[in-house]
Amino acid sequence: MQKSPIQKSLAWMGWAFAAALAITAVVLVLAGADNKGTRLALELTARFSFLLFFLAYAGNAIATLFGQENLKGKGREFGLAFASAHLVHIGLIVWLGIILGRVPLSGGLLLFFLIALLFTYFLAGLSFGGVKALGPAWPPLRFIAMNYILIAFGRDFLLPVIHPKPAQVNLGHFAFYAPFLLISIAAPLLVLAAHARRPATPKIT
């Protein structure tokens, strides 16, 4: 029996959440559920979420440029998987706040990331039938939201590369951040390249 669109969406969300939860469980068991272990789990779940977001952002472009047809038309599914997996990351932030006895972020930085979260779950909510209601407002809204989320990820990968702490100046630290920074830079470039490759829509005369 073929699954309904809702069932397919829930399946994507379920496996992504389970995978992020498994990553967290392994890290906390091996490294401990204290400050250090929680921060490592945060780093790893952020990267897992980002890879799902990257496929939501650039999957169609990769399909166009490199013939990866299995990625074509899967933006919604990857987007919902990203939103679902990111719930585990948010839970870890809350847990870190409990450990520290304060909110881990504050001021403008907190607002910056809260807006990214708002966009994430706003887009996820709209994917369940709200897109049609927005009509022509949907493409620009999606463009703004997706690029804001991309910038939020890119900011987190950029600063540790260009401004590492003294203890972080080593090859391992660079390898932990630089590849994801490069992917975040590549994402819009892939989309632009795919857009340029698509044949122009013929004008009606």
mmCIF file of the C-alpha atoms, coordinates in Angstrom:
data_MODEL
# 
_entry.id   MODEL 
# 
loop_
_atom_site.group_PDB 
_atom_site.id 
_atom_site.type_symbol 
_atom_site.label_atom_id 
_atom_site.label_alt_id 
_atom_site.label_comp_id 
_atom_site.label_asym_id 
_atom_site.label_entity_id 
_atom_site.label_seq_id 
_atom_site.pdbx_PDB_ins_code 
_atom_site.Cartn_x 
_atom_site.Cartn_y 
_atom_site.Cartn_z 
_atom_site.occupancy 
_atom_site.B_iso_or_equiv 
_atom_site.pdbx_formal_charge 
_atom_site.auth_seq_id 
_atom_site.auth_comp_id 
_atom_site.auth_asym_id 
_atom_site.auth_atom_id 
_atom_site.pdbx_PDB_model_num 
ATOM 1   C CA . MET A 1 1   ? 0.000  0.000  0.000   1.00 0.00 ? 1   MET A CA 1 
ATOM 2   C CA . GLN A 1 2   ? 1.403  3.364  -1.044  1.00 0.00 ? 2   GLN A CA 1 
ATOM 3   C CA . LYS A 1 3   ? 1.998  5.910  1.683   1.00 0.00 ? 3   LYS A CA 1 
ATOM 4   C CA . SER A 1 4   ? 0.104  9.193  1.687   1.00 0.00 ? 4   SER A CA 1 
ATOM 5   C CA . PRO A 1 5   ? 2.077  12.482 1.468   1.00 0.00 ? 5   PRO A CA 1 
ATOM 6   C CA . ILE A 1 6   ? 1.529  13.040 5.195   1.00 0.00 ? 6   ILE A CA 1 
ATOM 7   C CA . GLN A 1 7   ? 2.822  9.553  6.004   1.00 0.00 ? 7   GLN A CA 1 
ATOM 8   C CA . LYS A 1 8   ? 5.889  10.134 3.828   1.00 0.00 ? 8   LYS A CA 1 
ATOM 9   C CA . SER A 1 9   ? 6.555  13.441 5.566   1.00 0.00 ? 9   SER A CA 1 
ATOM 10  C CA . LEU A 1 10  ? 6.224  11.866 8.997   1.00 0.00 ? 10  LEU A CA 1 
ATOM 11  C CA . ALA A 1 11  ? 8.569  9.058  7.956   1.00 0.00 ? 11  ALA A CA 1 
ATOM 12  C CA . TRP A 1 12  ? 11.245 11.545 6.879   1.00 0.00 ? 12  TRP A CA 1 
ATOM 13  C CA . MET A 1 13  ? 10.801 13.505 10.096  1.00 0.00 ? 13  MET A CA 1 
ATOM 14  C CA . GLY A 1 14  ? 10.887 10.339 12.163  1.00 0.00 ? 14  GLY A CA 1 
ATOM 15  C CA . TRP A 1 15  ? 14.135 8.910  10.831  1.00 0.00 ? 15  TRP A CA 1 
ATOM 16  C CA . ALA A 1 16  ? 15.893 12.291 11.021  1.00 0.00 ? 16  ALA A CA 1 
ATOM 17  C CA . PHE A 1 17  ? 14.812 12.827 14.627  1.00 0.00 ? 17  PHE A CA 1 
ATOM 18  C CA . ALA A 1 18  ? 15.829 9.268  15.523  1.00 0.00 ? 18  ALA A CA 1 
ATOM 19  C CA . ALA A 1 19  ? 19.250 9.712  13.891  1.00 0.00 ? 19  ALA A CA 1 
ATOM 20  C CA . ALA A 1 20  ? 19.906 12.985 15.742  1.00 0.00 ? 20  ALA A CA 1 
ATOM 21  C CA . LEU A 1 21  ? 18.757 11.385 18.973  1.00 0.00 ? 21  LEU A CA 1 
ATOM 22  C CA . ALA A 1 22  ? 21.083 8.425  18.377  1.00 0.00 ? 22  ALA A CA 1 
ATOM 23  C CA . ILE A 1 23  ? 24.042 10.762 17.791  1.00 0.00 ? 23  ILE A CA 1 
ATOM 24  C CA . THR A 1 24  ? 23.220 12.550 21.028  1.00 0.00 ? 24  THR A CA 1 
ATOM 25  C CA . ALA A 1 25  ? 22.830 9.361  23.022  1.00 0.00 ? 25  ALA A CA 1 
ATOM 26  C CA . VAL A 1 26  ? 26.173 7.949  21.821  1.00 0.00 ? 26  VAL A CA 1 
ATOM 27  C CA . VAL A 1 27  ? 28.032 11.178 22.587  1.00 0.00 ? 27  VAL A CA 1 
ATOM 28  C CA . LEU A 1 28  ? 26.504 11.634 26.036  1.00 0.00 ? 28  LEU A CA 1 
ATOM 29  C CA . VAL A 1 29  ? 27.167 8.016  26.979  1.00 0.00 ? 29  VAL A CA 1 
ATOM 30  C CA . LEU A 1 30  ? 30.790 8.131  25.798  1.00 0.00 ? 30  LEU A CA 1 
ATOM 31  C CA . ALA A 1 31  ? 31.688 11.717 26.735  1.00 0.00 ? 31  ALA A CA 1 
ATOM 32  C CA . GLY A 1 32  ? 29.300 12.334 29.607  1.00 0.00 ? 32  GLY A CA 1 
ATOM 33  C CA . ALA A 1 33  ? 26.234 14.527 29.960  1.00 0.00 ? 33  ALA A CA 1 
ATOM 34  C CA . ASP A 1 34  ? 28.221 17.390 31.485  1.00 0.00 ? 34  ASP A CA 1 
ATOM 35  C CA . ASN A 1 35  ? 29.244 20.673 29.863  1.00 0.00 ? 35  ASN A CA 1 
ATOM 36  C CA . LYS A 1 36  ? 31.941 19.140 27.632  1.00 0.00 ? 36  LYS A CA 1 
ATOM 37  C CA . GLY A 1 37  ? 29.875 16.184 26.430  1.00 0.00 ? 37  GLY A CA 1 
ATOM 38  C CA . THR A 1 38  ? 26.806 18.328 25.818  1.00 0.00 ? 38  THR A CA 1 
ATOM 39  C CA . ARG A 1 39  ? 28.800 20.830 23.755  1.00 0.00 ? 39  ARG A CA 1 
ATOM 40  C CA . LEU A 1 40  ? 30.220 18.015 21.624  1.00 0.00 ? 40  LEU A CA 1 
ATOM 41  C CA . ALA A 1 41  ? 26.707 16.652 21.070  1.00 0.00 ? 41  ALA A CA 1 
ATOM 42  C CA . LEU A 1 42  ? 25.613 20.164 20.093  1.00 0.00 ? 42  LEU A CA 1 
ATOM 43  C CA . GLU A 1 43  ? 28.417 20.406 17.548  1.00 0.00 ? 43  GLU A CA 1 
ATOM 44  C CA . LEU A 1 44  ? 27.629 17.042 15.972  1.00 0.00 ? 44  LEU A CA 1 
ATOM 45  C CA . THR A 1 45  ? 23.853 17.476 15.854  1.00 0.00 ? 45  THR A CA 1 
ATOM 46  C CA . ALA A 1 46  ? 24.358 20.943 14.325  1.00 0.00 ? 46  ALA A CA 1 
ATOM 47  C CA . ARG A 1 47  ? 26.394 19.386 11.529  1.00 0.00 ? 47  ARG A CA 1 
ATOM 48  C CA . PHE A 1 48  ? 23.862 16.623 10.953  1.00 0.00 ? 48  PHE A CA 1 
ATOM 49  C CA . SER A 1 49  ? 21.049 19.189 10.809  1.00 0.00 ? 49  SER A CA 1 
ATOM 50  C CA . PHE A 1 50  ? 23.083 21.365 8.473   1.00 0.00 ? 50  PHE A CA 1 
ATOM 51  C CA . LEU A 1 51  ? 23.669 18.541 5.993   1.00 0.00 ? 51  LEU A CA 1 
ATOM 52  C CA . LEU A 1 52  ? 19.914 17.940 5.833   1.00 0.00 ? 52  LEU A CA 1 
ATOM 53  C CA . PHE A 1 53  ? 19.339 21.671 5.378   1.00 0.00 ? 53  PHE A CA 1 
ATOM 54  C CA . PHE A 1 54  ? 21.998 21.795 2.654   1.00 0.00 ? 54  PHE A CA 1 
ATOM 55  C CA . LEU A 1 55  ? 20.160 19.074 0.714   1.00 0.00 ? 55  LEU A CA 1 
ATOM 56  C CA . ALA A 1 56  ? 16.886 20.962 1.165   1.00 0.00 ? 56  ALA A CA 1 
ATOM 57  C CA . TYR A 1 57  ? 18.583 24.140 -0.084  1.00 0.00 ? 57  TYR A CA 1 
ATOM 58  C CA . ALA A 1 58  ? 20.690 22.771 -2.926  1.00 0.00 ? 58  ALA A CA 1 
ATOM 59  C CA . GLY A 1 59  ? 19.374 19.268 -3.660  1.00 0.00 ? 59  GLY A CA 1 
ATOM 60  C CA . ASN A 1 60  ? 17.537 20.309 -6.829  1.00 0.00 ? 60  ASN A CA 1 
ATOM 61  C CA . ALA A 1 61  ? 20.593 22.240 -7.986  1.00 0.00 ? 61  ALA A CA 1 
ATOM 62  C CA . ILE A 1 62  ? 22.817 19.200 -7.463  1.00 0.00 ? 62  ILE A CA 1 
ATOM 63  C CA . ALA A 1 63  ? 20.323 17.094 -9.424  1.00 0.00 ? 63  ALA A CA 1 
ATOM 64  C CA . THR A 1 64  ? 20.417 19.595 -12.302 1.00 0.00 ? 64  THR A CA 1 
ATOM 65  C CA . LEU A 1 65  ? 24.200 19.986 -12.359 1.00 0.00 ? 65  LEU A CA 1 
ATOM 66  C CA . PHE A 1 66  ? 25.344 16.445 -11.638 1.00 0.00 ? 66  PHE A CA 1 
ATOM 67  C CA . GLY A 1 67  ? 22.416 14.266 -12.658 1.00 0.00 ? 67  GLY A CA 1 
ATOM 68  C CA . GLN A 1 68  ? 21.618 13.074 -9.144  1.00 0.00 ? 68  GLN A CA 1 
ATOM 69  C CA . GLU A 1 69  ? 17.959 12.448 -9.924  1.00 0.00 ? 69  GLU A CA 1 
ATOM 70  C CA . ASN A 1 70  ? 17.337 10.862 -6.520  1.00 0.00 ? 70  ASN A CA 1 
ATOM 71  C CA . LEU A 1 71  ? 17.682 14.356 -5.017  1.00 0.00 ? 71  LEU A CA 1 
ATOM 72  C CA . LYS A 1 72  ? 15.305 16.036 -7.438  1.00 0.00 ? 72  LYS A CA 1 
ATOM 73  C CA . GLY A 1 73  ? 12.061 17.276 -5.916  1.00 0.00 ? 73  GLY A CA 1 
ATOM 74  C CA . LYS A 1 74  ? 13.050 16.259 -2.393  1.00 0.00 ? 74  LYS A CA 1 
ATOM 75  C CA . GLY A 1 75  ? 13.465 19.774 -0.979  1.00 0.00 ? 75  GLY A CA 1 
ATOM 76  C CA . ARG A 1 76  ? 10.342 19.578 1.148   1.00 0.00 ? 76  ARG A CA 1 
ATOM 77  C CA . GLU A 1 77  ? 11.275 16.181 2.575   1.00 0.00 ? 77  GLU A CA 1 
ATOM 78  C CA . PHE A 1 78  ? 14.825 17.247 3.431   1.00 0.00 ? 78  PHE A CA 1 
ATOM 79  C CA . GLY A 1 79  ? 13.497 20.475 4.904   1.00 0.00 ? 79  GLY A CA 1 
ATOM 80  C CA . LEU A 1 80  ? 11.120 18.626 7.210   1.00 0.00 ? 80  LEU A CA 1 
ATOM 81  C CA . ALA A 1 81  ? 13.881 16.178 8.147   1.00 0.00 ? 81  ALA A CA 1 
ATOM 82  C CA . PHE A 1 82  ? 16.101 19.138 9.024   1.00 0.00 ? 82  PHE A CA 1 
ATOM 83  C CA . ALA A 1 83  ? 13.417 20.772 11.167  1.00 0.00 ? 83  ALA A CA 1 
ATOM 84  C CA . SER A 1 84  ? 12.761 17.491 12.966  1.00 0.00 ? 84  SER A CA 1 
ATOM 85  C CA . ALA A 1 85  ? 16.425 16.676 13.629  1.00 0.00 ? 85  ALA A CA 1 
ATOM 86  C CA . HIS A 1 86  ? 17.035 20.216 14.821  1.00 0.00 ? 86  HIS A CA 1 
ATOM 87  C CA . LEU A 1 87  ? 14.566 19.681 17.669  1.00 0.00 ? 87  LEU A CA 1 
ATOM 88  C CA . VAL A 1 88  ? 17.183 17.437 19.279  1.00 0.00 ? 88  VAL A CA 1 
ATOM 89  C CA . HIS A 1 89  ? 19.757 20.215 18.902  1.00 0.00 ? 89  HIS A CA 1 
ATOM 90  C CA . ILE A 1 90  ? 17.363 22.665 20.568  1.00 0.00 ? 90  ILE A CA 1 
ATOM 91  C CA . GLY A 1 91  ? 16.833 20.188 23.400  1.00 0.00 ? 91  GLY A CA 1 
ATOM 92  C CA . LEU A 1 92  ? 20.597 20.063 23.929  1.00 0.00 ? 92  LEU A CA 1 
ATOM 93  C CA . ILE A 1 93  ? 20.733 23.861 24.106  1.00 0.00 ? 93  ILE A CA 1 
ATOM 94  C CA . VAL A 1 94  ? 18.080 23.772 26.811  1.00 0.00 ? 94  VAL A CA 1 
ATOM 95  C CA . TRP A 1 95  ? 20.052 21.079 28.658  1.00 0.00 ? 95  TRP A CA 1 
ATOM 96  C CA . LEU A 1 96  ? 23.241 23.135 28.394  1.00 0.00 ? 96  LEU A CA 1 
ATOM 97  C CA . GLY A 1 97  ? 21.363 26.093 29.855  1.00 0.00 ? 97  GLY A CA 1 
ATOM 98  C CA . ILE A 1 98  ? 20.304 23.944 32.814  1.00 0.00 ? 98  ILE A CA 1 
ATOM 99  C CA . ILE A 1 99  ? 23.917 22.861 33.347  1.00 0.00 ? 99  ILE A CA 1 
ATOM 100 C CA . LEU A 1 100 ? 25.216 26.426 33.163  1.00 0.00 ? 100 LEU A CA 1 
ATOM 101 C CA . GLY A 1 101 ? 22.361 27.892 35.155  1.00 0.00 ? 101 GLY A CA 1 
ATOM 102 C CA . ARG A 1 102 ? 21.752 30.541 32.482  1.00 0.00 ? 102 ARG A CA 1 
ATOM 103 C CA . VAL A 1 103 ? 20.692 30.945 28.862  1.00 0.00 ? 103 VAL A CA 1 
ATOM 104 C CA . PRO A 1 104 ? 23.718 29.933 26.730  1.00 0.00 ? 104 PRO A CA 1 
ATOM 105 C CA . LEU A 1 105 ? 23.224 32.901 24.371  1.00 0.00 ? 105 LEU A CA 1 
ATOM 106 C CA . SER A 1 106 ? 22.165 36.474 25.031  1.00 0.00 ? 106 SER A CA 1 
ATOM 107 C CA . GLY A 1 107 ? 21.570 39.840 23.385  1.00 0.00 ? 107 GLY A CA 1 
ATOM 108 C CA . GLY A 1 108 ? 21.732 40.255 19.638  1.00 0.00 ? 108 GLY A CA 1 
ATOM 109 C CA . LEU A 1 109 ? 23.215 36.800 19.075  1.00 0.00 ? 109 LEU A CA 1 
ATOM 110 C CA . LEU A 1 110 ? 20.268 35.164 20.829  1.00 0.00 ? 110 LEU A CA 1 
ATOM 111 C CA . LEU A 1 111 ? 17.832 37.182 18.709  1.00 0.00 ? 111 LEU A CA 1 
ATOM 112 C CA . PHE A 1 112 ? 19.765 36.305 15.550  1.00 0.00 ? 112 PHE A CA 1 
ATOM 113 C CA . PHE A 1 113 ? 19.440 32.567 16.153  1.00 0.00 ? 113 PHE A CA 1 
ATOM 114 C CA . LEU A 1 114 ? 15.851 32.817 17.409  1.00 0.00 ? 114 LEU A CA 1 
ATOM 115 C CA . ILE A 1 115 ? 14.866 34.369 14.080  1.00 0.00 ? 115 ILE A CA 1 
ATOM 116 C CA . ALA A 1 116 ? 16.560 31.473 12.278  1.00 0.00 ? 116 ALA A CA 1 
ATOM 117 C CA . LEU A 1 117 ? 14.560 29.029 14.412  1.00 0.00 ? 117 LEU A CA 1 
ATOM 118 C CA . LEU A 1 118 ? 11.371 30.958 13.720  1.00 0.00 ? 118 LEU A CA 1 
ATOM 119 C CA . PHE A 1 119 ? 12.007 30.730 9.986   1.00 0.00 ? 119 PHE A CA 1 
ATOM 120 C CA . THR A 1 120 ? 12.795 27.005 10.278  1.00 0.00 ? 120 THR A CA 1 
ATOM 121 C CA . TYR A 1 121 ? 9.523  26.030 11.895  1.00 0.00 ? 121 TYR A CA 1 
ATOM 122 C CA . PHE A 1 122 ? 7.513  28.606 9.987   1.00 0.00 ? 122 PHE A CA 1 
ATOM 123 C CA . LEU A 1 123 ? 8.617  26.948 6.732   1.00 0.00 ? 123 LEU A CA 1 
ATOM 124 C CA . ALA A 1 124 ? 7.986  23.487 8.190   1.00 0.00 ? 124 ALA A CA 1 
ATOM 125 C CA . GLY A 1 125 ? 4.466  24.497 9.215   1.00 0.00 ? 125 GLY A CA 1 
ATOM 126 C CA . LEU A 1 126 ? 3.698  25.982 5.815   1.00 0.00 ? 126 LEU A CA 1 
ATOM 127 C CA . SER A 1 127 ? 4.759  22.760 4.075   1.00 0.00 ? 127 SER A CA 1 
ATOM 128 C CA . PHE A 1 128 ? 1.588  21.112 5.357   1.00 0.00 ? 128 PHE A CA 1 
ATOM 129 C CA . GLY A 1 129 ? -0.756 22.970 3.013   1.00 0.00 ? 129 GLY A CA 1 
ATOM 130 C CA . GLY A 1 130 ? 0.062  26.590 3.743   1.00 0.00 ? 130 GLY A CA 1 
ATOM 131 C CA . VAL A 1 131 ? 2.170  27.212 0.651   1.00 0.00 ? 131 VAL A CA 1 
ATOM 132 C CA . LYS A 1 132 ? -0.795 27.331 -1.734  1.00 0.00 ? 132 LYS A CA 1 
ATOM 133 C CA . ALA A 1 133 ? -2.532 29.891 0.476   1.00 0.00 ? 133 ALA A CA 1 
ATOM 134 C CA . LEU A 1 134 ? 0.438  32.260 0.167   1.00 0.00 ? 134 LEU A CA 1 
ATOM 135 C CA . GLY A 1 135 ? 0.365  32.178 -3.623  1.00 0.00 ? 135 GLY A CA 1 
ATOM 136 C CA . PRO A 1 136 ? 2.946  34.509 -5.220  1.00 0.00 ? 136 PRO A CA 1 
ATOM 137 C CA . ALA A 1 137 ? 4.256  35.559 -1.792  1.00 0.00 ? 137 ALA A CA 1 
ATOM 138 C CA . TRP A 1 138 ? 5.732  32.087 -1.230  1.00 0.00 ? 138 TRP A CA 1 
ATOM 139 C CA . PRO A 1 139 ? 8.869  32.212 -3.459  1.00 0.00 ? 139 PRO A CA 1 
ATOM 140 C CA . PRO A 1 140 ? 10.297 35.457 -1.987  1.00 0.00 ? 140 PRO A CA 1 
ATOM 141 C CA . LEU A 1 141 ? 9.394  34.369 1.537   1.00 0.00 ? 141 LEU A CA 1 
ATOM 142 C CA . ARG A 1 142 ? 11.099 31.011 1.047   1.00 0.00 ? 142 ARG A CA 1 
ATOM 143 C CA . PHE A 1 143 ? 14.142 32.729 -0.470  1.00 0.00 ? 143 PHE A CA 1 
ATOM 144 C CA . ILE A 1 144 ? 14.520 35.068 2.517   1.00 0.00 ? 144 ILE A CA 1 
ATOM 145 C CA . ALA A 1 145 ? 13.948 32.339 5.110   1.00 0.00 ? 145 ALA A CA 1 
ATOM 146 C CA . MET A 1 146 ? 16.247 29.743 3.526   1.00 0.00 ? 146 MET A CA 1 
ATOM 147 C CA . ASN A 1 147 ? 19.076 32.214 3.046   1.00 0.00 ? 147 ASN A CA 1 
ATOM 148 C CA . TYR A 1 148 ? 18.734 33.568 6.569   1.00 0.00 ? 148 TYR A CA 1 
ATOM 149 C CA . ILE A 1 149 ? 19.027 30.027 7.946   1.00 0.00 ? 149 ILE A CA 1 
ATOM 150 C CA . LEU A 1 150 ? 22.037 29.427 5.680   1.00 0.00 ? 150 LEU A CA 1 
ATOM 151 C CA . ILE A 1 151 ? 23.695 32.599 6.987   1.00 0.00 ? 151 ILE A CA 1 
ATOM 152 C CA . ALA A 1 152 ? 23.040 31.495 10.580  1.00 0.00 ? 152 ALA A CA 1 
ATOM 153 C CA . PHE A 1 153 ? 24.800 28.186 9.924   1.00 0.00 ? 153 PHE A CA 1 
ATOM 154 C CA . GLY A 1 154 ? 27.582 29.890 7.981   1.00 0.00 ? 154 GLY A CA 1 
ATOM 155 C CA . ARG A 1 155 ? 28.217 32.313 10.825  1.00 0.00 ? 155 ARG A CA 1 
ATOM 156 C CA . ASP A 1 156 ? 28.707 29.422 13.235  1.00 0.00 ? 156 ASP A CA 1 
ATOM 157 C CA . PHE A 1 157 ? 31.185 27.730 10.892  1.00 0.00 ? 157 PHE A CA 1 
ATOM 158 C CA . LEU A 1 158 ? 33.023 30.914 9.863   1.00 0.00 ? 158 LEU A CA 1 
ATOM 159 C CA . LEU A 1 159 ? 33.990 32.516 13.174  1.00 0.00 ? 159 LEU A CA 1 
ATOM 160 C CA . PRO A 1 160 ? 35.844 29.490 14.619  1.00 0.00 ? 160 PRO A CA 1 
ATOM 161 C CA . VAL A 1 161 ? 37.876 29.338 11.386  1.00 0.00 ? 161 VAL A CA 1 
ATOM 162 C CA . ILE A 1 162 ? 38.871 33.004 11.140  1.00 0.00 ? 162 ILE A CA 1 
ATOM 163 C CA . HIS A 1 163 ? 38.932 33.762 14.880  1.00 0.00 ? 163 HIS A CA 1 
ATOM 164 C CA . PRO A 1 164 ? 39.860 30.555 16.730  1.00 0.00 ? 164 PRO A CA 1 
ATOM 165 C CA . LYS A 1 165 ? 40.706 30.634 20.402  1.00 0.00 ? 165 LYS A CA 1 
ATOM 166 C CA . PRO A 1 166 ? 44.391 29.971 21.236  1.00 0.00 ? 166 PRO A CA 1 
ATOM 167 C CA . ALA A 1 167 ? 43.597 26.395 22.279  1.00 0.00 ? 167 ALA A CA 1 
ATOM 168 C CA . GLN A 1 168 ? 41.770 25.814 18.987  1.00 0.00 ? 168 GLN A CA 1 
ATOM 169 C CA . VAL A 1 169 ? 44.654 26.607 16.651  1.00 0.00 ? 169 VAL A CA 1 
ATOM 170 C CA . ASN A 1 170 ? 45.229 23.088 15.366  1.00 0.00 ? 170 ASN A CA 1 
ATOM 171 C CA . LEU A 1 171 ? 44.467 20.969 12.332  1.00 0.00 ? 171 LEU A CA 1 
ATOM 172 C CA . GLY A 1 172 ? 41.689 18.999 14.036  1.00 0.00 ? 172 GLY A CA 1 
ATOM 173 C CA . HIS A 1 173 ? 39.753 22.157 14.922  1.00 0.00 ? 173 HIS A CA 1 
ATOM 174 C CA . PHE A 1 174 ? 40.139 23.497 11.381  1.00 0.00 ? 174 PHE A CA 1 
ATOM 175 C CA . ALA A 1 175 ? 38.957 20.199 9.877   1.00 0.00 ? 175 ALA A CA 1 
ATOM 176 C CA . PHE A 1 176 ? 35.931 20.225 12.207  1.00 0.00 ? 176 PHE A CA 1 
ATOM 177 C CA . TYR A 1 177 ? 34.704 23.574 10.843  1.00 0.00 ? 177 TYR A CA 1 
ATOM 178 C CA . ALA A 1 178 ? 36.237 24.420 7.464   1.00 0.00 ? 178 ALA A CA 1 
ATOM 179 C CA . PRO A 1 179 ? 34.493 21.722 5.340   1.00 0.00 ? 179 PRO A CA 1 
ATOM 180 C CA . PHE A 1 180 ? 31.087 22.835 6.600   1.00 0.00 ? 180 PHE A CA 1 
ATOM 181 C CA . LEU A 1 181 ? 31.981 26.464 5.958   1.00 0.00 ? 181 LEU A CA 1 
ATOM 182 C CA . LEU A 1 182 ? 32.889 25.546 2.379   1.00 0.00 ? 182 LEU A CA 1 
ATOM 183 C CA . ILE A 1 183 ? 29.600 23.675 1.964   1.00 0.00 ? 183 ILE A CA 1 
ATOM 184 C CA . SER A 1 184 ? 27.646 26.676 3.236   1.00 0.00 ? 184 SER A CA 1 
ATOM 185 C CA . ILE A 1 185 ? 29.448 28.897 0.712   1.00 0.00 ? 185 ILE A CA 1 
ATOM 186 C CA . ALA A 1 186 ? 28.920 26.364 -2.077  1.00 0.00 ? 186 ALA A CA 1 
ATOM 187 C CA . ALA A 1 187 ? 25.157 26.087 -1.514  1.00 0.00 ? 187 ALA A CA 1 
ATOM 188 C CA . PRO A 1 188 ? 24.066 29.377 -3.134  1.00 0.00 ? 188 PRO A CA 1 
ATOM 189 C CA . LEU A 1 189 ? 26.711 29.015 -5.840  1.00 0.00 ? 189 LEU A CA 1 
ATOM 190 C CA . LEU A 1 190 ? 25.265 25.638 -6.804  1.00 0.00 ? 190 LEU A CA 1 
ATOM 191 C CA . VAL A 1 191 ? 21.781 27.125 -6.977  1.00 0.00 ? 191 VAL A CA 1 
ATOM 192 C CA . LEU A 1 192 ? 22.979 29.991 -9.172  1.00 0.00 ? 192 LEU A CA 1 
ATOM 193 C CA . ALA A 1 193 ? 24.875 27.614 -11.451 1.00 0.00 ? 193 ALA A CA 1 
ATOM 194 C CA . ALA A 1 194 ? 21.833 25.363 -11.812 1.00 0.00 ? 194 ALA A CA 1 
ATOM 195 C CA . HIS A 1 195 ? 19.628 28.364 -12.545 1.00 0.00 ? 195 HIS A CA 1 
ATOM 196 C CA . ALA A 1 196 ? 22.032 29.494 -15.268 1.00 0.00 ? 196 ALA A CA 1 
ATOM 197 C CA . ARG A 1 197 ? 22.013 26.018 -16.850 1.00 0.00 ? 197 ARG A CA 1 
ATOM 198 C CA . ARG A 1 198 ? 18.231 25.750 -17.093 1.00 0.00 ? 198 ARG A CA 1 
ATOM 199 C CA . PRO A 1 199 ? 16.867 26.710 -20.505 1.00 0.00 ? 199 PRO A CA 1 
ATOM 200 C CA . ALA A 1 200 ? 15.131 30.067 -20.610 1.00 0.00 ? 200 ALA A CA 1 
ATOM 201 C CA . THR A 1 201 ? 11.338 30.055 -20.778 1.00 0.00 ? 201 THR A CA 1 
ATOM 202 C CA . PRO A 1 202 ? 10.331 30.996 -24.339 1.00 0.00 ? 202 PRO A CA 1 
ATOM 203 C CA . LYS A 1 203 ? 8.511  34.289 -24.645 1.00 0.00 ? 203 LYS A CA 1 
ATOM 204 C CA . ILE A 1 204 ? 4.951  34.249 -25.943 1.00 0.00 ? 204 ILE A CA 1 
ATOM 205 C CA . THR A 1 205 ? 4.584  36.633 -28.862 1.00 0.00 ? 205 THR A CA 1 
# 
